[in-house]
């Protein structure tokens, strides 16, 4: 058995060794491609060239920069950050996973293969960026800035649930040979640039497409357009113009949401909708001028500081106002569902007849109505406000509280 002092020395040496090992943490290595045309896995093509960049090599993690040439993956690669300014990366059927930021100012992603940026993407600059026969996946936040377009050649882009793709300028997303599919499960928004951002990729929107600045123009009918019906997705014009070129819709299908939010919000493709099975929202000073002969609401119309103009309006489900000052101007109004303009200072102008066969509440409402026909078993409550009515026929229940109704 070793003497006690020798055992102590051995244990001390072991403790120091373990301590040094614990302190030998992974180093973040910045690797730059030398501009050749070669395999990504060829360490001699990189500076520094002790290892090719792939998290775990040499116990380290890696940032990679490609400025020229072509780096071809021969296996899956994981990085912390990637910067592509020119040249290209060939995925060669493999996966390139980026844990933090993918910065992209120029160059090409060639496939087949997949690049996934779990920490987001920053696409910018004057040069066009190309996705060629590959899939790009976003899980968090992507920004597209500058004047250069994002171009797809037989490619796909997928914005996942929880992902946000923000266009910060008037940059475009263009199909440049072969199909370019843009699958949006999150938020796809134009939030900057007073001009037009053109999207010629085929958009499949199960999340939200939002025009919040300038004009967001889709040149292909999205997957959700079937004939003259918009079958799903959320579509928002917020003080800006949302455009689907060459499309004039007459039906909003179940699960479809269309929102006008703020003055100057336009979405001409839905102006002629006659059958709403989804949701239409007019908020914060937005005006929706419906041009159909008759707009029939079979699900939900909401106003909160908004305005609805139209010809004949038929409500078979719920038409509601919230807390804003709402206004409706129509030729005729038929209510067979729930009609409630809410708690704001509201205006209701009906040129001809307001036929009420359901439940209607007019709170703090002014305006002019040609005639009111309150039918058998129907209820009409007028609370506050000042209405001018040509004539009233009441076979149901009608109450007037703190209101002036002049007939």
Secondary structure, 3 states (H helix, E strand, C coil): CCCHHHHHHHHHHHHHHHHHHHHCCCCEEEEEECCCEEECCCHHHEECCCCCCCCCHHHCEEEEEECCCEEECCCCEEECEEEECCCEEECCCCEEEECCCEEECCEEEECCCEEEECCCEEECCCCCEEEECCEEEECCEEEECCCCCEEEECEEEEECCCCEEEECCCCCEEECCCCEEEEECCEEEECCCCCEEEECCEEEECCEEEECCCEEEECCCCCCEECCEECCCEEEECCCEEEECCCCCCEECCCCEEEEECCCCECHHHCCCCEECCEEEEECCCEEECCCCEEEECCEEEEECCEEECCEEEECCEEEECCCCCEEEECEEEECCEEECCCCCEEEEEEEEEEECCEEEEECEEEEEEEEEECCCCEEEEECCEEEECCEEECCEEEEECCEEEC
